[in-house]
Amino acid sequence: MDARTTGIVAYITWIGLVIALVAGDKEGAKFHLNQALVIFLFSLLSAIPCVGWLWAVFMVVCWVMGLIAAINEEEKPVPLIGGITLIK
């Protein structure tokens, strides 16, 4: 897979993230792989009662912003959590 396809697949589901990490262009799509991983991990916080549904809405917005950036081949970090780097 090329870098654009790898970036798009990384945002689809957690299975897509694993496939993108294993079979995709890691160097070309490293930014989007990192963003998708951070969004996935922080979306687990939506299980917190009362505040979780607001966090879930925010995570969906971040997911859409990341997916659109991957489609347009841009490296725009998502708000609030975009500066976190897990994949180097």
PDB file of N, CA, C and O in Angstrom:
ATOM      1  N   MET A   1       0.832  -1.175   0.000  1.00  0.00           N
ATOM      2  CA  MET A   1       0.000   0.000   0.000  1.00  0.00           C
ATOM      3  C   MET A   1       0.883   1.248   0.000  1.00  0.00           C
ATOM      4  O   MET A   1       1.945   1.270   0.624  1.00  0.00           O
ATOM      5  N   ASP A   2       0.440   2.265  -0.694  1.00  0.00           N
ATOM      6  CA  ASP A   2       1.178   3.524  -0.685  1.00  0.00           C
ATOM      7  C   ASP A   2       0.837   4.316   0.583  1.00  0.00           C
ATOM      8  O   ASP A   2       0.008   3.878   1.381  1.00  0.00           O
ATOM      9  N   ALA A   3       1.457   5.454   0.767  1.00  0.00           N
ATOM     10  CA  ALA A   3       1.309   6.230   1.999  1.00  0.00           C
ATOM     11  C   ALA A   3      -0.114   6.749   2.180  1.00  0.00           C
ATOM     12  O   ALA A   3      -0.627   6.749   3.299  1.00  0.00           O
ATOM     13  N   ARG A   4      -0.754   7.187   1.109  1.00  0.00           N
ATOM     14  CA  ARG A   4      -2.123   7.708   1.217  1.00  0.00           C
ATOM     15  C   ARG A   4      -3.090   6.614   1.624  1.00  0.00           C
ATOM     16  O   ARG A   4      -3.910   6.813   2.521  1.00  0.00           O
ATOM     17  N   THR A   5      -3.005   5.463   0.979  1.00  0.00           N
ATOM     18  CA  THR A   5      -3.886   4.346   1.308  1.00  0.00           C
ATOM     19  C   THR A   5      -3.641   3.861   2.724  1.00  0.00           C
ATOM     20  O   THR A   5      -4.589   3.539   3.440  1.00  0.00           O
ATOM     21  N   THR A   6      -2.393   3.805   3.136  1.00  0.00           N
ATOM     22  CA  THR A   6      -2.062   3.377   4.490  1.00  0.00           C
ATOM     23  C   THR A   6      -2.658   4.333   5.511  1.00  0.00           C
ATOM     24  O   THR A   6      -3.202   3.891   6.522  1.00  0.00           O
ATOM     25  N   GLY A   7      -2.567   5.620   5.268  1.00  0.00           N
ATOM     26  CA  GLY A   7      -3.144   6.609   6.169  1.00  0.00           C
ATOM     27  C   GLY A   7      -4.642   6.495   6.282  1.00  0.00           C
ATOM     28  O   GLY A   7      -5.192   6.624   7.376  1.00  0.00           O
ATOM     29  N   ILE A   8      -5.320   6.252   5.167  1.00  0.00           N
ATOM     30  CA  ILE A   8      -6.782   6.120   5.173  1.00  0.00           C
ATOM     31  C   ILE A   8      -7.197   4.850   5.898  1.00  0.00           C
ATOM     32  O   ILE A   8      -8.112   4.880   6.721  1.00  0.00           O
ATOM     33  N   VAL A   9      -6.541   3.739   5.609  1.00  0.00           N
ATOM     34  CA  VAL A   9      -6.881   2.460   6.239  1.00  0.00           C
ATOM     35  C   VAL A   9      -6.652   2.520   7.749  1.00  0.00           C
ATOM     36  O   VAL A   9      -7.387   1.887   8.507  1.00  0.00           O
ATOM     37  N   ALA A  10      -5.660   3.259   8.189  1.00  0.00           N
ATOM     38  CA  ALA A  10      -5.360   3.357   9.622  1.00  0.00           C
ATOM     39  C   ALA A  10      -6.522   3.950  10.404  1.00  0.00           C
ATOM     40  O   ALA A  10      -6.707   3.612  11.574  1.00  0.00           O
ATOM     41  N   TYR A  11      -7.304   4.820   9.792  1.00  0.00           N
ATOM     42  CA  TYR A  11      -8.418   5.460  10.490  1.00  0.00           C
ATOM     43  C   TYR A  11      -9.695   4.626  10.475  1.00  0.00           C
ATOM     44  O   TYR A  11     -10.613   4.928  11.238  1.00  0.00           O
ATOM     45  N   ILE A  12      -9.793   3.603   9.650  1.00  0.00           N
ATOM     46  CA  ILE A  12     -11.056   2.900   9.471  1.00  0.00           C
ATOM     47  C   ILE A  12     -11.506   2.201  10.764  1.00  0.00           C
ATOM     48  O   ILE A  12     -12.543   2.573  11.313  1.00  0.00           O
ATOM     49  N   THR A  13     -10.790   1.236  11.253  1.00  0.00           N
ATOM     50  CA  THR A  13     -11.092   0.554  12.519  1.00  0.00           C
ATOM     51  C   THR A  13      -9.781   0.185  13.176  1.00  0.00           C
ATOM     52  O   THR A  13      -8.716   0.465  12.626  1.00  0.00           O
ATOM     53  N   TRP A  14      -9.834  -0.429  14.329  1.00  0.00           N
ATOM     54  CA  TRP A  14      -8.586  -0.870  14.956  1.00  0.00           C
ATOM     55  C   TRP A  14      -7.952  -1.988  14.147  1.00  0.00           C
ATOM     56  O   TRP A  14      -6.732  -2.153  14.177  1.00  0.00           O
ATOM     57  N   ILE A  15      -8.755  -2.758  13.423  1.00  0.00           N
ATOM     58  CA  ILE A  15      -8.209  -3.795  12.544  1.00  0.00           C
ATOM     59  C   ILE A  15      -7.472  -3.136  11.375  1.00  0.00           C
ATOM     60  O   ILE A  15      -6.409  -3.602  10.965  1.00  0.00           O
ATOM     61  N   GLY A  16      -8.034  -2.062  10.848  1.00  0.00           N
ATOM     62  CA  GLY A  16      -7.363  -1.310   9.790  1.00  0.00           C
ATOM     63  C   GLY A  16      -6.058  -0.715  10.271  1.00  0.00           C
ATOM     64  O   GLY A  16      -5.084  -0.650   9.521  1.00  0.00           O
ATOM     65  N   LEU A  17      -6.034  -0.281  11.522  1.00  0.00           N
ATOM     66  CA  LEU A  17      -4.797   0.253  12.095  1.00  0.00           C
ATOM     67  C   LEU A  17      -3.724  -0.825  12.158  1.00  0.00           C
ATOM     68  O   LEU A  17      -2.566  -0.569  11.830  1.00  0.00           O
ATOM     69  N   VAL A  18      -4.099  -2.023  12.577  1.00  0.00           N
ATOM     70  CA  VAL A  18      -3.140  -3.133  12.639  1.00  0.00           C
ATOM     71  C   VAL A  18      -2.654  -3.500  11.239  1.00  0.00           C
ATOM     72  O   VAL A  18      -1.461  -3.721  11.031  1.00  0.00           O
ATOM     73  N   ILE A  19      -3.573  -3.564  10.285  1.00  0.00           N
ATOM     74  CA  ILE A  19      -3.190  -3.883   8.899  1.00  0.00           C
ATOM     75  C   ILE A  19      -2.248  -2.812   8.351  1.00  0.00           C
ATOM     76  O   ILE A  19      -1.265  -3.137   7.684  1.00  0.00           O
ATOM     77  N   ALA A  20      -2.539  -1.543   8.624  1.00  0.00           N
ATOM     78  CA  ALA A  20      -1.684  -0.459   8.142  1.00  0.00           C
ATOM     79  C   ALA A  20      -0.298  -0.526   8.783  1.00  0.00           C
ATOM     80  O   ALA A  20       0.702  -0.235   8.126  1.00  0.00           O
ATOM     81  N   LEU A  21      -0.233  -0.904  10.051  1.00  0.00           N
ATOM     82  CA  LEU A  21       1.063  -1.032  10.710  1.00  0.00           C
ATOM     83  C   LEU A  21       1.884  -2.179  10.142  1.00  0.00           C
ATOM     84  O   LEU A  21       3.105  -2.076  10.018  1.00  0.00           O
ATOM     85  N   VAL A  22       1.207  -3.278   9.795  1.00  0.00           N
ATOM     86  CA  VAL A  22       1.916  -4.468   9.325  1.00  0.00           C
ATOM     87  C   VAL A  22       2.231  -4.401   7.830  1.00  0.00           C
ATOM     88  O   VAL A  22       3.355  -4.688   7.418  1.00  0.00           O
ATOM     89  N   ALA A  23       1.243  -4.023   7.021  1.00  0.00           N
ATOM     90  CA  ALA A  23       1.399  -4.152   5.579  1.00  0.00           C
ATOM     91  C   ALA A  23       1.584  -2.831   4.839  1.00  0.00           C
ATOM     92  O   ALA A  23       1.853  -2.835   3.638  1.00  0.00           O
ATOM     93  N   GLY A  24       1.447  -1.717   5.520  1.00  0.00           N
ATOM     94  CA  GLY A  24       1.463  -0.448   4.813  1.00  0.00           C
ATOM     95  C   GLY A  24       2.828   0.213   4.756  1.00  0.00           C
ATOM     96  O   GLY A  24       3.825  -0.311   5.254  1.00  0.00           O
ATOM     97  N   ASP A  25       2.838   1.375   4.135  1.00  0.00           N
ATOM     98  CA  ASP A  25       4.038   2.204   4.019  1.00  0.00           C
ATOM     99  C   ASP A  25       4.209   2.969   5.326  1.00  0.00           C
ATOM    100  O   ASP A  25       3.647   4.051   5.495  1.00  0.00           O
ATOM    101  N   LYS A  26       4.983   2.407   6.246  1.00  0.00           N
ATOM    102  CA  LYS A  26       5.107   2.983   7.587  1.00  0.00           C
ATOM    103  C   LYS A  26       5.798   4.338   7.579  1.00  0.00           C
ATOM    104  O   LYS A  26       5.395   5.236   8.319  1.00  0.00           O
ATOM    105  N   GLU A  27       6.804   4.499   6.778  1.00  0.00           N
ATOM    106  CA  GLU A  27       7.551   5.756   6.766  1.00  0.00           C
ATOM    107  C   GLU A  27       6.732   6.890   6.162  1.00  0.00           C
ATOM    108  O   GLU A  27       6.758   8.011   6.671  1.00  0.00           O
ATOM    109  N   GLY A  28       6.012   6.615   5.090  1.00  0.00           N
ATOM    110  CA  GLY A  28       5.232   7.657   4.433  1.00  0.00           C
ATOM    111  C   GLY A  28       3.987   8.053   5.201  1.00  0.00           C
ATOM    112  O   GLY A  28       3.537   9.194   5.099  1.00  0.00           O
ATOM    113  N   ALA A  29       3.422   7.132   5.968  1.00  0.00           N
ATOM    114  CA  ALA A  29       2.167   7.391   6.671  1.00  0.00           C
ATOM    115  C   ALA A  29       2.343   7.368   8.182  1.00  0.00           C
ATOM    116  O   ALA A  29       1.372   7.170   8.912  1.00  0.00           O
ATOM    117  N   LYS A  30       3.556   7.564   8.658  1.00  0.00           N
ATOM    118  CA  LYS A  30       3.830   7.492  10.100  1.00  0.00           C
ATOM    119  C   LYS A  30       2.993   8.501  10.886  1.00  0.00           C
ATOM    120  O   LYS A  30       2.523   8.198  11.982  1.00  0.00           O
ATOM    121  N   PHE A  31       2.809   9.680  10.337  1.00  0.00           N
ATOM    122  CA  PHE A  31       2.012  10.705  11.022  1.00  0.00           C
ATOM    123  C   PHE A  31       0.582  10.235  11.229  1.00  0.00           C
ATOM    124  O   PHE A  31       0.047  10.349  12.332  1.00  0.00           O
ATOM    125  N   HIS A  32      -0.039   9.711  10.187  1.00  0.00           N
ATOM    126  CA  HIS A  32      -1.436   9.282  10.288  1.00  0.00           C
ATOM    127  C   HIS A  32      -1.580   7.994  11.104  1.00  0.00           C
ATOM    128  O   HIS A  32      -2.595   7.802  11.774  1.00  0.00           O
ATOM    129  N   LEU A  33      -0.589   7.122  11.056  1.00  0.00           N
ATOM    130  CA  LEU A  33      -0.619   5.944  11.920  1.00  0.00           C
ATOM    131  C   LEU A  33      -0.608   6.370  13.385  1.00  0.00           C
ATOM    132  O   LEU A  33      -1.348   5.821  14.201  1.00  0.00           O
ATOM    133  N   ASN A  34       0.228   7.347  13.714  1.00  0.00           N
ATOM    134  CA  ASN A  34       0.299   7.852  15.085  1.00  0.00           C
ATOM    135  C   ASN A  34      -1.015   8.513  15.483  1.00  0.00           C
ATOM    136  O   ASN A  34      -1.533   8.250  16.569  1.00  0.00           O
ATOM    137  N   GLN A  35      -1.556   9.359  14.627  1.00  0.00           N
ATOM    138  CA  GLN A  35      -2.810  10.051  14.942  1.00  0.00           C
ATOM    139  C   GLN A  35      -3.952   9.056  15.150  1.00  0.00           C
ATOM    140  O   GLN A  35      -4.741   9.209  16.083  1.00  0.00           O
ATOM    141  N   ALA A  36      -4.047   8.046  14.294  1.00  0.00           N
ATOM    142  CA  ALA A  36      -5.113   7.054  14.428  1.00  0.00           C
ATOM    143  C   ALA A  36      -4.963   6.264  15.724  1.00  0.00           C
ATOM    144  O   ALA A  36      -5.960   5.966  16.383  1.00  0.00           O
ATOM    145  N   LEU A  37      -3.739   5.923  16.096  1.00  0.00           N
ATOM    146  CA  LEU A  37      -3.502   5.200  17.340  1.00  0.00           C
ATOM    147  C   LEU A  37      -3.870   6.047  18.554  1.00  0.00           C
ATOM    148  O   LEU A  37      -4.491   5.543  19.490  1.00  0.00           O
ATOM    149  N   VAL A  38      -3.500   7.314  18.551  1.00  0.00           N
ATOM    150  CA  VAL A  38      -3.832   8.207  19.663  1.00  0.00           C
ATOM    151  C   VAL A  38      -5.341   8.392  19.769  1.00  0.00           C
ATOM    152  O   VAL A  38      -5.887   8.366  20.872  1.00  0.00           O
ATOM    153  N   ILE A  39      -6.019   8.577  18.649  1.00  0.00           N
ATOM    154  CA  ILE A  39      -7.475   8.727  18.663  1.00  0.00           C
ATOM    155  C   ILE A  39      -8.130   7.462  19.193  1.00  0.00           C
ATOM    156  O   ILE A  39      -9.066   7.538  19.989  1.00  0.00           O
ATOM    157  N   PHE A  40      -7.652   6.298  18.763  1.00  0.00           N
ATOM    158  CA  PHE A  40      -8.226   5.034  19.241  1.00  0.00           C
ATOM    159  C   PHE A  40      -8.034   4.883  20.741  1.00  0.00           C
ATOM    160  O   PHE A  40      -8.977   4.528  21.447  1.00  0.00           O
ATOM    161  N   LEU A  41      -6.837   5.144  21.238  1.00  0.00           N
ATOM    162  CA  LEU A  41      -6.572   4.977  22.664  1.00  0.00           C
ATOM    163  C   LEU A  41      -7.355   5.974  23.515  1.00  0.00           C
ATOM    164  O   LEU A  41      -7.898   5.604  24.556  1.00  0.00           O
ATOM    165  N   PHE A  42      -7.419   7.218  23.089  1.00  0.00           N
ATOM    166  CA  PHE A  42      -8.160   8.210  23.855  1.00  0.00           C
ATOM    167  C   PHE A  42      -9.672   8.016  23.748  1.00  0.00           C
ATOM    168  O   PHE A  42     -10.407   8.461  24.630  1.00  0.00           O
ATOM    169  N   SER A  43     -10.145   7.369  22.701  1.00  0.00           N
ATOM    170  CA  SER A  43     -11.580   7.109  22.594  1.00  0.00           C
ATOM    171  C   SER A  43     -12.037   6.076  23.618  1.00  0.00           C
ATOM    172  O   SER A  43     -13.230   5.981  23.907  1.00  0.00           O
ATOM    173  N   LEU A  44     -11.114   5.311  24.164  1.00  0.00           N
ATOM    174  CA  LEU A  44     -11.470   4.363  25.216  1.00  0.00           C
ATOM    175  C   LEU A  44     -11.936   5.081  26.485  1.00  0.00           C
ATOM    176  O   LEU A  44     -12.632   4.488  27.310  1.00  0.00           O
ATOM    177  N   LEU A  45     -11.563   6.336  26.644  1.00  0.00           N
ATOM    178  CA  LEU A  45     -11.997   7.128  27.791  1.00  0.00           C
ATOM    179  C   LEU A  45     -13.471   7.496  27.725  1.00  0.00           C
ATOM    180  O   LEU A  45     -14.018   8.014  28.698  1.00  0.00           O
ATOM    181  N   SER A  46     -14.117   7.242  26.608  1.00  0.00           N
ATOM    182  CA  SER A  46     -15.539   7.559  26.484  1.00  0.00           C
ATOM    183  C   SER A  46     -16.408   6.632  27.325  1.00  0.00           C
ATOM    184  O   SER A  46     -17.619   6.837  27.408  1.00  0.00           O
ATOM    185  N   ALA A  47     -15.822   5.625  27.944  1.00  0.00           N
ATOM    186  CA  ALA A  47     -16.566   4.726  28.821  1.00  0.00           C
ATOM    187  C   ALA A  47     -16.810   5.340  30.196  1.00  0.00           C
ATOM    188  O   ALA A  47     -17.538   4.769  31.007  1.00  0.00           O
ATOM    189  N   ILE A  48     -16.211   6.492  30.464  1.00  0.00           N
ATOM    190  CA  ILE A  48     -16.416   7.177  31.749  1.00  0.00           C
ATOM    191  C   ILE A  48     -17.849   7.705  31.807  1.00  0.00           C
ATOM    192  O   ILE A  48     -18.297   8.379  30.879  1.00  0.00           O
ATOM    193  N   PRO A  49     -18.568   7.406  32.886  1.00  0.00           N
ATOM    194  CA  PRO A  49     -19.953   7.878  32.986  1.00  0.00           C
ATOM    195  C   PRO A  49     -20.052   9.405  33.008  1.00  0.00           C
ATOM    196  O   PRO A  49     -19.135  10.090  33.461  1.00  0.00           O
ATOM    197  N   CYS A  50     -21.137   9.909  32.528  1.00  0.00           N
ATOM    198  CA  CYS A  50     -21.520  11.331  32.516  1.00  0.00           C
ATOM    199  C   CYS A  50     -20.697  12.186  31.550  1.00  0.00           C
ATOM    200  O   CYS A  50     -21.276  12.943  30.771  1.00  0.00           O
ATOM    201  N   VAL A  51     -19.415  12.091  31.577  1.00  0.00           N
ATOM    202  CA  VAL A  51     -18.571  12.915  30.714  1.00  0.00           C
ATOM    203  C   VAL A  51     -18.205  12.154  29.443  1.00  0.00           C
ATOM    204  O   VAL A  51     -17.794  12.759  28.452  1.00  0.00           O
ATOM    205  N   GLY A  52     -18.349  10.849  29.469  1.00  0.00           N
ATOM    206  CA  GLY A  52     -17.920  10.003  28.369  1.00  0.00           C
ATOM    207  C   GLY A  52     -18.600  10.293  27.050  1.00  0.00           C
ATOM    208  O   GLY A  52     -17.966  10.213  25.999  1.00  0.00           O
ATOM    209  N   TRP A  53     -19.889  10.631  27.084  1.00  0.00           N
ATOM    210  CA  TRP A  53     -20.576  10.874  25.813  1.00  0.00           C
ATOM    211  C   TRP A  53     -20.089  12.162  25.154  1.00  0.00           C
ATOM    212  O   TRP A  53     -20.038  12.246  23.927  1.00  0.00           O
ATOM    213  N   LEU A  54     -19.729  13.171  25.958  1.00  0.00           N
ATOM    214  CA  LEU A  54     -19.134  14.386  25.368  1.00  0.00           C
ATOM    215  C   LEU A  54     -17.770  14.079  24.767  1.00  0.00           C
ATOM    216  O   LEU A  54     -17.433  14.566  23.688  1.00  0.00           O
ATOM    217  N   TRP A  55     -16.986  13.266  25.476  1.00  0.00           N
ATOM    218  CA  TRP A  55     -15.679  12.870  24.989  1.00  0.00           C
ATOM    219  C   TRP A  55     -15.822  12.045  23.720  1.00  0.00           C
ATOM    220  O   TRP A  55     -15.016  12.184  22.800  1.00  0.00           O
ATOM    221  N   ALA A  56     -16.838  11.185  23.656  1.00  0.00           N
ATOM    222  CA  ALA A  56     -17.056  10.358  22.468  1.00  0.00           C
ATOM    223  C   ALA A  56     -17.380  11.224  21.249  1.00  0.00           C
ATOM    224  O   ALA A  56     -16.898  10.953  20.149  1.00  0.00           O
ATOM    225  N   VAL A  57     -18.183  12.248  21.441  1.00  0.00           N
ATOM    226  CA  VAL A  57     -18.496  13.163  20.337  1.00  0.00           C
ATOM    227  C   VAL A  57     -17.229  13.871  19.860  1.00  0.00           C
ATOM    228  O   VAL A  57     -17.004  14.014  18.658  1.00  0.00           O
ATOM    229  N   PHE A  58     -16.407  14.309  20.806  1.00  0.00           N
ATOM    230  CA  PHE A  58     -15.145  14.963  20.456  1.00  0.00           C
ATOM    231  C   PHE A  58     -14.227  14.002  19.694  1.00  0.00           C
ATOM    232  O   PHE A  58     -13.559  14.406  18.742  1.00  0.00           O
ATOM    233  N   MET A  59     -14.193  12.741  20.108  1.00  0.00           N
ATOM    234  CA  MET A  59     -13.343  11.757  19.438  1.00  0.00           C
ATOM    235  C   MET A  59     -13.829  11.479  18.015  1.00  0.00           C
ATOM    236  O   MET A  59     -13.017  11.273  17.113  1.00  0.00           O
ATOM    237  N   VAL A  60     -15.137  11.472  17.811  1.00  0.00           N
ATOM    238  CA  VAL A  60     -15.672  11.285  16.457  1.00  0.00           C
ATOM    239  C   VAL A  60     -15.273  12.464  15.572  1.00  0.00           C
ATOM    240  O   VAL A  60     -14.915  12.278  14.409  1.00  0.00           O
ATOM    241  N   VAL A  61     -15.334  13.666  16.120  1.00  0.00           N
ATOM    242  CA  VAL A  61     -14.918  14.851  15.358  1.00  0.00           C
ATOM    243  C   VAL A  61     -13.429  14.758  15.017  1.00  0.00           C
ATOM    244  O   VAL A  61     -13.029  15.060  13.893  1.00  0.00           O
ATOM    245  N   CYS A  62     -12.615  14.342  15.981  1.00  0.00           N
ATOM    246  CA  CYS A  62     -11.179  14.179  15.722  1.00  0.00           C
ATOM    247  C   CYS A  62     -10.931  13.111  14.671  1.00  0.00           C
ATOM    248  O   CYS A  62     -10.066  13.272  13.810  1.00  0.00           O
ATOM    249  N   TRP A  63     -11.686  12.023  14.735  1.00  0.00           N
ATOM    250  CA  TRP A  63     -11.543  10.931  13.769  1.00  0.00           C
ATOM    251  C   TRP A  63     -11.861  11.421  12.353  1.00  0.00           C
ATOM    252  O   TRP A  63     -11.133  11.117  11.408  1.00  0.00           O
ATOM    253  N   VAL A  64     -12.945  12.177  12.215  1.00  0.00           N
ATOM    254  CA  VAL A  64     -13.326  12.704  10.896  1.00  0.00           C
ATOM    255  C   VAL A  64     -12.270  13.678  10.389  1.00  0.00           C
ATOM    256  O   VAL A  64     -11.917  13.651   9.210  1.00  0.00           O
ATOM    257  N   MET A  65     -11.767  14.537  11.269  1.00  0.00           N
ATOM    258  CA  MET A  65     -10.722  15.487  10.855  1.00  0.00           C
ATOM    259  C   MET A  65      -9.458  14.752  10.406  1.00  0.00           C
ATOM    260  O   MET A  65      -8.838  15.134   9.414  1.00  0.00           O
ATOM    261  N   GLY A  66      -9.078  13.708  11.126  1.00  0.00           N
ATOM    262  CA  GLY A  66      -7.906  12.930  10.751  1.00  0.00           C
ATOM    263  C   GLY A  66      -8.094  12.197   9.440  1.00  0.00           C
ATOM    264  O   GLY A  66      -7.183  12.146   8.613  1.00  0.00           O
ATOM    265  N   LEU A  67      -9.277  11.628   9.248  1.00  0.00           N
ATOM    266  CA  LEU A  67      -9.567  10.911   8.003  1.00  0.00           C
ATOM    267  C   LEU A  67      -9.544  11.854   6.806  1.00  0.00           C
ATOM    268  O   LEU A  67      -8.995  11.512   5.758  1.00  0.00           O
ATOM    269  N   ILE A  68     -10.128  13.024   6.952  1.00  0.00           N
ATOM    270  CA  ILE A  68     -10.116  14.005   5.858  1.00  0.00           C
ATOM    271  C   ILE A  68      -8.692  14.462   5.558  1.00  0.00           C
ATOM    272  O   ILE A  68      -8.334  14.648   4.394  1.00  0.00           O
ATOM    273  N   ALA A  69      -7.878  14.643   6.594  1.00  0.00           N
ATOM    274  CA  ALA A  69      -6.479  15.034   6.375  1.00  0.00           C
ATOM    275  C   ALA A  69      -5.719  13.926   5.655  1.00  0.00           C
ATOM    276  O   ALA A  69      -4.876  14.214   4.805  1.00  0.00           O
ATOM    277  N   ALA A  70      -6.000  12.669   5.978  1.00  0.00           N
ATOM    278  CA  ALA A  70      -5.335  11.557   5.293  1.00  0.00           C
ATOM    279  C   ALA A  70      -5.768  11.469   3.833  1.00  0.00           C
ATOM    280  O   ALA A  70      -4.951  11.184   2.958  1.00  0.00           O
ATOM    281  N   ILE A  71      -7.025  11.709   3.574  1.00  0.00           N
ATOM    282  CA  ILE A  71      -7.525  11.676   2.190  1.00  0.00           C
ATOM    283  C   ILE A  71      -6.865  12.788   1.367  1.00  0.00           C
ATOM    284  O   ILE A  71      -6.517  12.580   0.204  1.00  0.00           O
ATOM    285  N   ASN A  72      -6.696  13.960   1.971  1.00  0.00           N
ATOM    286  CA  ASN A  72      -6.089  15.096   1.272  1.00  0.00           C
ATOM    287  C   ASN A  72      -4.564  15.088   1.337  1.00  0.00           C
ATOM    288  O   ASN A  72      -3.916  16.007   0.835  1.00  0.00           O
ATOM    289  N   GLU A  73      -3.991  14.060   1.951  1.00  0.00           N
ATOM    290  CA  GLU A  73      -2.539  13.912   2.104  1.00  0.00           C
ATOM    291  C   GLU A  73      -1.915  15.097   2.833  1.00  0.00           C
ATOM    292  O   GLU A  73      -0.840  15.567   2.459  1.00  0.00           O
ATOM    293  N   GLU A  74      -2.589  15.575   3.872  1.00  0.00           N
ATOM    294  CA  GLU A  74      -2.090  16.664   4.702  1.00  0.00           C
ATOM    295  C   GLU A  74      -1.666  16.098   6.051  1.00  0.00           C
ATOM    296  O   GLU A  74      -2.157  15.047   6.462  1.00  0.00           O
ATOM    297  N   GLU A  75      -0.772  16.773   6.733  1.00  0.00           N
ATOM    298  CA  GLU A  75      -0.347  16.366   8.068  1.00  0.00           C
ATOM    299  C   GLU A  75      -0.793  17.415   9.078  1.00  0.00           C
ATOM    300  O   GLU A  75       0.024  18.147   9.635  1.00  0.00           O
ATOM    301  N   LYS A  76      -2.109  17.476   9.305  1.00  0.00           N
ATOM    302  CA  LYS A  76      -2.677  18.408  10.268  1.00  0.00           C
ATOM    303  C   LYS A  76      -3.028  17.637  11.529  1.00  0.00           C
ATOM    304  O   LYS A  76      -3.832  16.706  11.477  1.00  0.00           O
ATOM    305  N   PRO A  77      -2.434  18.012  12.676  1.00  0.00           N
ATOM    306  CA  PRO A  77      -2.769  17.298  13.916  1.00  0.00           C
ATOM    307  C   PRO A  77      -4.186  17.626  14.381  1.00  0.00           C
ATOM    308  O   PRO A  77      -4.686  18.730  14.166  1.00  0.00           O
ATOM    309  N   VAL A  78      -4.813  16.656  15.015  1.00  0.00           N
ATOM    310  CA  VAL A  78      -6.152  16.864  15.556  1.00  0.00           C
ATOM    311  C   VAL A  78      -6.039  17.727  16.811  1.00  0.00           C
ATOM    312  O   VAL A  78      -4.984  17.758  17.446  1.00  0.00           O
ATOM    313  N   PRO A  79      -7.109  18.424  17.174  1.00  0.00           N
ATOM    314  CA  PRO A  79      -7.026  19.312  18.338  1.00  0.00           C
ATOM    315  C   PRO A  79      -6.870  18.543  19.653  1.00  0.00           C
ATOM    316  O   PRO A  79      -7.360  17.423  19.793  1.00  0.00           O
ATOM    317  N   LEU A  80      -6.204  19.145  20.579  1.00  0.00           N
ATOM    318  CA  LEU A  80      -6.019  18.709  21.956  1.00  0.00           C
ATOM    319  C   LEU A  80      -5.092  17.494  22.123  1.00  0.00           C
ATOM    320  O   LEU A  80      -4.238  17.501  23.010  1.00  0.00           O
ATOM    321  N   ILE A  81      -5.239  16.467  21.302  1.00  0.00           N
ATOM    322  CA  ILE A  81      -4.427  15.260  21.475  1.00  0.00           C
ATOM    323  C   ILE A  81      -3.475  15.033  20.311  1.00  0.00           C
ATOM    324  O   ILE A  81      -2.760  14.031  20.292  1.00  0.00           O
ATOM    325  N   GLY A  82      -3.451  15.924  19.354  1.00  0.00           N
ATOM    326  CA  GLY A  82      -2.652  15.743  18.158  1.00  0.00           C
ATOM    327  C   GLY A  82      -1.150  15.837  18.360  1.00  0.00           C
ATOM    328  O   GLY A  82      -0.383  15.372  17.518  1.00  0.00           O
ATOM    329  N   GLY A  83      -0.723  16.427  19.456  1.00  0.00           N
ATOM    330  CA  GLY A  83       0.698  16.584  19.700  1.00  0.00           C
ATOM    331  C   GLY A  83       1.357  15.376  20.350  1.00  0.00           C
ATOM    332  O   GLY A  83       2.575  15.358  20.530  1.00  0.00           O
ATOM    333  N   ILE A  84       0.574  14.375  20.702  1.00  0.00           N
ATOM    334  CA  ILE A  84       1.106  13.186  21.361  1.00  0.00           C
ATOM    335  C   ILE A  84       1.715  12.262  20.312  1.00  0.00           C
ATOM    336  O   ILE A  84       1.081  11.947  19.306  1.00  0.00           O
ATOM    337  N   THR A  85       2.950  11.832  20.557  1.00  0.00           N
ATOM    338  CA  THR A  85       3.643  10.954  19.616  1.00  0.00           C
ATOM    339  C   THR A  85       3.897   9.603  20.280  1.00  0.00           C
ATOM    340  O   THR A  85       4.627   9.522  21.268  1.00  0.00           O
ATOM    341  N   LEU A  86       3.302   8.553  19.747  1.00  0.00           N
ATOM    342  CA  LEU A  86       3.510   7.209  20.248  1.00  0.00           C
ATOM    343  C   LEU A  86       4.386   6.373  19.311  1.00  0.00           C
ATOM    344  O   LEU A  86       5.111   5.482  19.756  1.00  0.00           O
ATOM    345  N   ILE A  87       4.311   6.669  18.018  1.00  0.00           N
ATOM    346  CA  ILE A  87       5.099   5.950  17.023  1.00  0.00           C
ATOM    347  C   ILE A  87       6.206   6.878  16.537  1.00  0.00           C
ATOM    348  O   ILE A  87       5.944   7.963  16.019  1.00  0.00           O
ATOM    349  N   LYS A  88       7.444   6.433  16.713  1.00  0.00           N
ATOM    350  CA  LYS A  88       8.571   7.276  16.303  1.00  0.00           C
ATOM    351  C   LYS A  88       9.214   6.763  15.042  1.00  0.00           C
ATOM    352  O   LYS A  88      10.178   7.354  14.556  1.00  0.00           O
TER     353      LYS A  88
END
